[in-house]
Every structure is written in C-alpha cells, then in structure tokens.
C-alpha cells in the first residue's frame, strides 16, 4: 500500500487523475504546493477554536495555509446547506496575496473559479477598503501615495500649533501615536494614562502624557475634518461596524498568512469577521507566522485581540527549502534578537533544521560598488544556466533604486532580467529576478544574491537617525536583521552576500 503518511514524504499522491494531469502540465511550479506528513496533519484536521502555526523560514507555513483553505473549501463543497459560504485567506501585502492565489490555481482552481468562489484571497488593506466603501465610509484611507503625503501635512500643522513636552522630539510624538495610540486603539485620555508603554524606552509621567494627548486629539480631529483615515482607523471602524450589526458576511473561516506583520487592530478585525460565537468557533481562524521574519515592525498578541490559541498552537521545525549551511548563516543574523511567539510568550528557533546539505554562503567584500556589480555579473554567468533557468536566480536589494542599478549592470552584460514589483511572479517569463527584500517575501530561488550590504548602507544612516531613543534604534536594527534573514532564506542552494568597503555590522563576514 503506497498511500501512507510515510510515502507522502517522498512521493506525491494526487487526489484525482485530473490533479495529477494538472501538476504535470504546470511543470516544476506545481510541486511547490504539496505537503510533507507533519504539515498535512496540521492542515487536514478539525480544531475546536482558533489555531496558530509557527515555524522558521522554509518550513512550509504558506503551503500549509493554502492546503488548509482547500480542506475547508472541500467541506463547503460537500455540504449543500453551506452553499454560498467561503474561506477568506488574507495576508499583509498585495504581492504575497497574488503569489498565494497563483499557487492555489494549481492546487484547487475549482474553488477559486466557483460562483461565488469558495476561497477568496485578498490582502487585508484591500479587504477593508472594499468593505468600508460598501458601508459608505466617508473618509479616504491613507494606505499609500498622495493620501500618505496629506497625513504628513496634517502632522506638520498640528506640531506647529503645539509646544512639545520637554525632552521629546517630533519624531518621538509621531512614533508614540503609531506604536501606542493607534496600535492599541486608544480613543480617550483616560485609556492613554493607564496604557502600558513597554518597549518604548523613554518614560512618560502623567503630565507629559496629558500634554501629548492634547496633540493626539487635535491630530485625530483634523484627520476627521480632512476626511482622512489611517489604516488602523479603517480596521477599527470596520470592527465597530461588524460588532454593531448582525454579521452577514459569507465567511465560515479566516486563514491568515504572515501573521507576524499584522498589528493588534488588524487581528481585532479578523476576529470580528468570524465572531467567536459563530458555529461554536470550530475551525474559525487558522493563523500562520514567524516573528523571526517580522519586517514591518507591527506586533500583536493573539489573546489581547480576543483570539485564544492556547492548546491549539503547532510548530513546524523542518526547513524543506534551504540547505543547512544557508539556514545556519541566516539564523546567525538573528543572534541576540528577542522574539515573541505571536501571543504572550517568547519564541526561539531551537530544533529548526534543514534536510539538505550544500555549499557555504559566499561572502564577498569589494573595494567599490562598481567592483561589486562586476562581481555580481560574473557570479550569474558562473551559474550552470543550462541546468538552472534564469528565472530561478534572484537578486534582492534593500532599496528599490538599487534594483535599477543591478538591472543596468546585468543587461549591459547581455543577461535577461525581470524586475518584480506588484503581482505574481510568472516564472515562464525568462530573466534573472531583481526585486526588493520586502517584495521577496514568500518567494524562493535556486540561487540568491544580496548586494550592497555595506556599513552605513544597511541599515541606512537615515533609518538610524530616525530613531527617537535607544529602544527605537534597537527595534530598527532588529527589523533589518529580520529583513536580511528573510532575504537569505529565499535561497535554496546558493547564496552570495556582498558589500563594498566595510560590511554591515549586522553580521561578521570575510572575503
């Protein structure tokens, strides 16, 4: 009997002939959607309440989330009385949502193409925007672009009209608003005076908090007057609407990928989309994430958002993507960083191992950035492109402007390139993939190069100067460590890290 959990570890067993045919037609891309035994046990079972799955990079969390969506959609399809219900699979970034939907079209296209679809894939900002538009929300949500610039103008006007408490900077005030007031959903002075500010570093007495609240109240009033709202305002407004009216959403479950990048208001909204008393909370929420990969600075404890995962928290430990050598180097970047477990405890990568062995990462110091780009071109040419498609080679940069420089160097050498921005990565289009470290989240490549990791460039001097105190500086450094960790773990077999002059002090490298 071949169809056992042991056989599934090395052999793909399709659920139907149609599924087998589809995978062969899709080529190697199709293999990215299949599970190993421990992953399958987590994805294909029932839970009596919200479940949380943690695991290091490459352990297959996103694949588990996709299979979880398929499993729940299969149940909907088999139950005539559940016609019209759907599973919401959401994440923080638009690009990752596109990538997930593209992979789901290989795994279970019928669920996406059904009318109405049994699986809906959308990033949370877009979901909120669409929901509030249907509810005639009168304010424009400043997710990006011109609206974000208008927020800066409102801040300028408010700060010009108020005297700051002694010893506090404008940058500190804005950080306090973002990290405490908005993150915790504080709406009155009394709540702010009592709120914990753990991790903010600079202590504030009652008098300073009261003075700051006057500034925050003025800023909030001007936003309303300007018919503007920040994303956290949108989350909170949508949550209040859902809590005040009888739920009429079609969702039987919500699946969250990359949970470490969601904030407290986002999770309160996710809880409101599928309330706790709906269907006894069975299979309601399925959350996957890894705080070691937090690259946007947001954080939330599940329990503080009304999501109880106690007794239903699982952990994946086997890295199926990256060699042991690359994994070990990527983990070393995080040495000394304290990491939460997405709830109220701490997490570590103890027991996190890779199944494959390979060559050590190539760490290259150069005399100049021109020499660094020449070395990058030579490295791409040295790869066995008769065995590796150019589309399986990724160059990941910290800044978008650097992607243009890399593309110019490779094209001048006659090497095809594709700059990845929004949208899914269509690997049928030839060319070395060039993108930012942030956009690379959720992707993987046979070989990865990470250039321009010089001291003063990563983190940039501007980023470090924006720190309002030592605690804020530590957060910025930790965030960059996580970003580099994420970028390095996109590599399956080969990793090249380079810099000019002195390397970033986030790691110790030698030529």
C-alpha positions in Angstrom: 0.0 0.0 0.0 1.7 3.2 -1.2 -0.7 5.7 0.1 0.6 6.2 3.7 1.9 9.1 5.6 5.5 7.8 5.2 5.2 7.5 1.4 3.8 11.1 1.2 7.2 12.4 2.4 8.9 11.5 -0.9 6.1 10.6 -3.3 3.3 12.9 -4.4 -0.1 11.2 -4.3 -2.7 13.0 -6.3 -6.3 13.1 -5.1 -7.5 12.5 -8.6 -6.4 11.9 -12.2 -7.2 15.5 -13.1 -5.0 16.7 -10.3 -2.1 14.6 -11.5 -2.5 15.8 -15.1 -2.7 19.4 -14.0 0.6 19.1 -12.0 2.5 17.7 -15.0 1.1 20.4 -17.2 2.2 23.1 -14.7 5.8 21.7 -14.6 8.0 22.1 -11.5 6.0 25.1 -10.2 3.3 22.6 -9.3 5.5 20.9 -6.8 5.5 23.9 -4.5 2.0 23.2 -3.3 2.4 19.7 -1.9 2.8 18.8 1.8 5.0 16.5 3.9 3.4 14.3 6.5 3.7 16.6 9.5 2.4 19.6 7.5 -0.5 17.5 6.2 -1.6 16.5 9.7 -1.8 20.2 10.7 -3.7 21.3 7.6 -6.2 18.5 7.3 -7.8 18.2 10.7 -10.6 19.9 12.7 -9.9 22.4 15.5 -12.3 23.4 18.2 -11.2 27.1 18.0 -8.5 29.3 16.5 -5.2 27.5 15.6 -1.7 29.0 15.4 1.1 27.5 13.3 4.6 28.8 13.8 7.8 27.8 12.1 11.1 29.2 10.7 11.6 30.2 7.1 11.2 27.4 4.6 9.1 25.1 6.9 6.1 25.4 4.6 3.8 27.6 6.6 2.2 29.2 3.5 1.8 25.8 1.8 0.0 24.6 5.0 -2.2 27.7 4.9 -3.2 27.0 1.3 -4.0 23.4 2.0 -6.0 24.5 5.0 -8.1 26.7 2.7 -8.6 23.8 0.3 -9.6 21.5 3.1 -12.2 23.9 4.5 -13.4 24.7 0.9 -13.8 21.0 0.3 -16.1 20.7 3.3 -18.2 23.6 2.0 -18.5 22.0 -1.4 -19.6 18.7 0.1 -22.4 20.3 2.2 -25.4 21.6 0.2 -26.6 23.5 3.2 -23.4 25.6 3.1 -23.8 26.9 -0.4 -22.5 30.4 -0.7 -20.1 30.2 2.2 -16.4 30.8 1.6 -13.0 30.8 3.2 -11.1 34.1 3.4 -7.3 33.7 3.0 -5.6 37.0 3.8 -2.2 38.4 4.4 -0.5 41.8 4.8 1.0 42.5 1.4 -0.7 42.7 -2.0 2.2 40.9 -3.7 2.0 37.9 -1.4 -1.7 37.6 -1.9 -1.2 37.5 -5.7 1.5 34.8 -5.2 -0.8 32.7 -3.0 -3.7 32.9 -5.4 -1.4 31.9 -8.3 -0.4 28.8 -6.4 -4.0 28.0 -5.3 -4.8 27.9 -9.0 -2.5 24.9 -9.3 -3.8 23.3 -6.1 -7.6 23.8 -6.3 -8.7 26.0 -9.2 -12.3 24.9 -8.9 -12.6 26.6 -5.5 -11.4 29.9 -6.9 -13.5 29.7 -10.1 -16.8 28.7 -8.4 -19.5 31.3 -8.4 -19.4 32.5 -5.7 -15.8 31.4 -5.0 -15.3 29.1 -2.1 -11.9 30.6 -1.4 -11.2 34.4 -1.5 -7.6 35.6 -1.5 -7.0 39.2 -0.7 -4.6 41.3 1.4 -6.3 42.8 4.4 -5.9 46.5 3.5 -7.7 45.9 0.2 -10.5 43.9 2.0 -11.0 46.7 4.5 -11.1 49.3 1.7 -13.7 47.4 -0.2 -15.8 46.7 2.9 -15.8 50.4 4.1 -16.7 51.5 0.6 -19.8 49.3 0.6 -20.7 50.9 4.0 -20.3 54.4 2.6 -17.3 55.3 4.9 -16.9 59.0 4.4 -13.1 59.2 4.9 -10.3 58.3 2.5 -7.9 55.6 4.0 -4.3 56.7 3.6 -2.7 53.4 2.6 -0.1 54.9 0.3 0.6 57.7 -2.2 -0.9 61.1 -2.2 -3.1 60.4 0.9 0.0 59.5 2.9 1.6 62.8 1.9 -1.5 64.6 3.2 -1.1 62.9 6.6 2.4 64.4 6.8 0.9 67.8 6.1 -1.7 67.4 8.8 1.1 66.4 11.3 3.1 69.4 10.3 0.2 71.7 11.0 -0.6 70.1 14.4 3.1 70.1 15.5 3.4 73.8 14.6 0.5 74.6 16.8 1.6 72.8 19.9 4.6 73.1 22.3 6.2 69.7 22.8 6.8 68.4 26.4 10.4 68.9 27.5 12.8 66.4 26.1 10.5 65.0 23.4 11.1 65.3 19.7 8.5 65.5 16.9 9.7 62.0 15.7 9.0 60.7 19.2 5.5 62.1 19.2 4.6 60.5 15.9 6.1 57.2 17.0 4.1 57.3 20.2 0.9 57.9 18.2 1.7 55.0 15.8 3.1 52.5 18.3 0.8 53.2 21.3 -2.3 55.2 20.5 -3.1 53.6 17.1 -1.7 50.2 17.7 -3.7 49.7 20.9 -6.8 51.5 19.7 -6.8 54.2 22.4 -9.6 56.7 22.0 -9.6 58.8 25.1 -7.1 60.3 27.5 -8.1 58.1 30.4 -7.1 55.0 28.5 -3.8 56.5 27.5 -2.9 57.5 31.0 -3.3 53.8 32.0 -1.8 52.2 29.0 1.4 50.1 29.1 4.2 51.5 27.1 6.5 48.5 27.4 9.3 48.7 24.8 9.1 52.4 24.1 12.2 53.2 26.2 11.6 56.9 27.1 9.4 57.1 30.3 6.5 59.5 30.4 4.9 60.9 33.6 1.2 61.7 33.9 1.8 65.4 33.0 3.7 64.6 29.8 1.1 62.0 28.7 -1.7 64.6 29.3 0.2 67.1 27.1 0.7 64.5 24.4 -2.9 63.6 24.4 -3.8 67.2 23.5 -1.6 66.8 20.4 -3.1 63.4 19.5 -6.7 64.6 20.0 -6.0 67.6 17.7 -4.4 65.4 15.1 -7.3 63.0 15.1 -9.9 65.8 14.9 -8.0 67.3 11.9 -8.0 63.9 10.2 -11.7 63.7 10.5 -12.1 67.3 9.3 -9.9 66.4 6.2 -12.0 63.3 5.7 -8.8 61.2 6.1 -8.2 58.0 8.0 -5.1 55.9 8.8 -5.2 52.1 8.2 -5.6 51.4 11.9 -8.6 53.8 11.9 -10.1 51.8 9.0 -9.5 48.5 10.8 -11.2 49.9 14.0 -14.1 51.4 12.0 -14.7 48.1 10.2 -14.6 46.2 13.5 -17.1 48.5 15.1 -19.5 48.1 12.2 -19.2 44.3 12.3 -19.8 44.3 16.1 -22.8 46.6 15.9 -24.8 44.8 13.2 -25.8 41.2 12.7 -23.0 39.5 10.8 -24.0 38.9 7.2 -20.6 38.1 5.8 -20.2 34.9 3.8 -17.0 33.7 5.6 -17.1 30.5 7.6 -13.3 30.8 8.3 -10.4 33.2 8.0 -6.9 32.0 7.3 -4.0 34.5 8.0 -0.6 34.1 6.4 2.5 36.0 7.6 0.7 36.9 10.8 3.8 38.5 12.3 3.3 41.5 10.1 -0.3 42.2 11.3 -1.0 44.7 14.1 -3.5 44.5 17.0 -6.2 46.4 15.2 -5.9 44.0 12.2 -6.4 41.0 14.4 -9.3 42.5 16.2 -10.9 43.0 12.8 -10.1 39.4 11.8 -11.8 38.2 15.0 -14.8 40.3 14.1 -15.1 38.8 10.6 -15.7 35.4 12.1 -17.0 36.0 15.6 -16.3 33.6 18.4 -19.9 32.5 18.9 -20.3 31.6 15.2 -20.6 27.8 14.8 -19.1 27.3 18.2 -15.8 28.7 16.9 -14.9 25.4 15.3 -12.3 25.8 12.5 -12.9 29.6 12.7 -9.4 31.0 12.5 -6.1 29.5 11.2 -3.1 31.7 11.7 0.5 31.1 10.4 3.5 33.2 11.0 7.0 33.6 12.4 8.1 36.6 14.4 11.7 36.0 13.4 10.6 37.2 10.0 8.8 40.4 11.2 9.9 43.1 8.7 7.2 45.8 9.2 7.5 46.5 12.9 3.9 45.6 13.8 3.2 43.1 16.5 0.2 41.8 18.4 -0.6 39.1 21.0 -3.4 36.9 19.9 -5.0 36.7 23.3 -5.1 40.6 23.5 -7.2 40.6 20.3 -9.8 38.1 21.5 -8.1 35.1 19.8 -7.5 32.2 22.1 -5.0 29.7 20.6 -4.0 28.0 23.8 -3.7 24.3 23.3 -4.0 24.7 19.5 -0.6 26.1 18.7 1.6 24.0 16.4 5.2 24.3 15.3 7.0 23.3 12.2 10.7 22.6 12.5 12.0 21.1 9.2 13.2 23.5 6.6 12.4 21.9 3.2 13.8 24.8 1.1 17.2 25.9 2.3 20.4 24.0 2.8 21.7 23.6 6.3 24.7 25.9 5.5 22.5 28.8 4.3 20.0 28.2 7.1 22.7 28.3 9.7 24.1 31.6 8.4 20.7 33.2 8.1 19.9 32.2 11.7 23.2 33.7 12.9 22.0 37.1 11.7 19.3 36.9 14.4 21.7 36.2 17.3 20.7 38.3 20.3 17.3 39.3 19.0 14.4 38.7 21.4 11.4 37.2 19.6 7.8 36.8 20.7 5.6 33.7 19.9 2.8 35.9 18.4 1.0 35.6 21.7 2.2 36.5 25.2 5.3 34.2 25.3 8.8 34.1 23.6 9.9 32.0 20.7 13.2 30.6 19.5 14.5 28.6 16.5 15.6 25.7 18.7 15.2 22.4 16.8 14.9 24.3 13.5 17.0 22.3 10.9 17.3 21.8 7.2 17.1 18.5 5.4 19.6 19.3 2.7 23.4 20.0 2.7 25.2 22.2 0.3 28.0 24.8 0.0 28.5 27.6 2.5 27.2 31.1 1.6 29.7 33.2 -0.5 30.6 36.3 1.5 32.4 38.8 -0.8 33.9 42.2 0.2 34.7 44.6 -2.6 36.7 47.8 -3.0 33.8 49.7 -4.7 30.2 49.3 -5.7 31.3 49.1 -9.4 33.5 46.2 -8.5 30.6 44.7 -6.6 28.4 44.9 -9.6 31.1 43.4 -11.8 31.3 40.5 -9.4 27.6 40.0 -9.4 27.6 39.8 -13.2 30.4 37.2 -13.1 28.5 35.2 -10.4 25.4 35.0 -12.5 27.5 33.9 -15.5 29.2 31.2 -13.4 25.9 29.5 -12.5 25.0 26.5 -14.7 22.2 28.1 -16.6 21.9 25.0 -18.8 20.5 23.4 -15.6 19.1 26.4 -13.8 16.6 28.8 -15.5 17.4 32.5 -15.2 14.0 32.8 -13.6 15.3 30.7 -10.7 18.0 33.3 -9.9 17.1 36.2 -7.6 19.0 39.4 -6.7 17.4 41.0 -3.6 18.2 44.6 -2.7 17.3 46.7 0.3 16.3 49.7 -1.8 14.2 50.0 -4.9 16.7 52.3 -6.5 19.3 49.6 -6.2 17.2 47.2 -8.3 17.6 49.6 -11.3 21.4 49.6 -10.8 21.5 45.9 -10.8 19.3 45.6 -13.8 21.5 48.0 -15.7 24.6 46.0 -15.0 23.1 42.7 -15.9 21.5 44.0 -19.1 24.8 45.6 -20.2 26.3 42.1 -19.9 23.6 40.7 -22.1 21.7 38.9 -19.3 17.9 39.0 -19.4 16.2 40.4 -16.3 12.8 40.9 -14.8 12.1 43.5 -12.0 9.4 42.2 -9.7 7.0 44.7 -8.3 3.4 44.0 -7.5 1.6 41.0 -8.9 2.5 37.3 -9.0 5.9 36.2 -10.4 5.2 34.4 -13.7 8.3 32.1 -13.9 7.6 31.3 -17.5 8.9 34.7 -18.4 12.7 34.4 -18.7 15.2 36.6 -16.9 17.0 37.0 -13.6 14.6 38.2 -11.0 15.5 41.5 -9.4 13.4 42.9 -6.5 13.5 44.3 -3.0 14.0 42.2 0.1 10.4 43.1 1.1 8.9 42.0 -2.2 10.8 38.7 -2.0 8.7 37.6 1.0 7.0 34.3 0.1 9.3 33.6 -2.9 12.1 31.2 -3.3 15.0 30.8 -5.8 17.7 28.3 -6.6 20.3 30.9 -6.2 20.1 34.3 -4.4 22.5 37.3 -4.4 22.2 40.1 -1.8 24.4 43.1 -2.8 25.2 46.5 -1.2 25.3 45.3 2.5 27.9 47.9 3.4 28.3 49.6 6.8 26.2 52.7 6.6 24.0 51.4 3.8 22.2 48.6 5.7 20.7 49.9 7.9 21.0 53.2 6.2 22.2 56.2 8.2 18.8 57.9 7.6 17.0 54.9 9.2 19.2 55.0 12.2 18.9 58.8 12.6 15.1 58.5 12.6 15.4 56.6 15.9 13.9 58.6 18.8 15.8 56.8 21.5 17.9 53.7 22.2 14.9 51.4 22.3 13.7 52.6 18.9 17.2 52.2 17.5 17.3 48.6 18.7 13.9 48.0 17.0 15.2 49.4 13.7 18.3 47.2 13.9 16.2 44.1 14.8 13.9 44.8 11.9 16.8 44.9 9.5 18.2 41.7 10.9 14.9 40.1 10.3 14.8 41.5 6.8 18.2 40.1 5.9 17.2 36.8 7.5 14.2 36.7 5.2 16.2 37.6 2.1 18.9 34.9 2.8 16.3 32.2 3.4 14.8 32.7 -0.1 17.9 30.8 -1.4 17.6 27.0 -1.9 21.1 26.0 -3.0 23.4 29.1 -3.4 23.7 32.4 -1.6 26.0 35.3 -2.4 26.3 38.2 0.0 28.4 41.2 -1.0 29.4 44.7 0.2 32.0 47.4 -0.6 34.3 48.8 2.0 33.3 47.6 5.4 30.4 45.1 5.8 27.3 45.9 7.8 27.7 45.3 11.4 24.7 43.0 11.4 27.0 40.2 10.5 30.7 39.4 10.5 31.9 38.4 7.0 35.2 37.9 5.4 36.3 37.6 1.8 
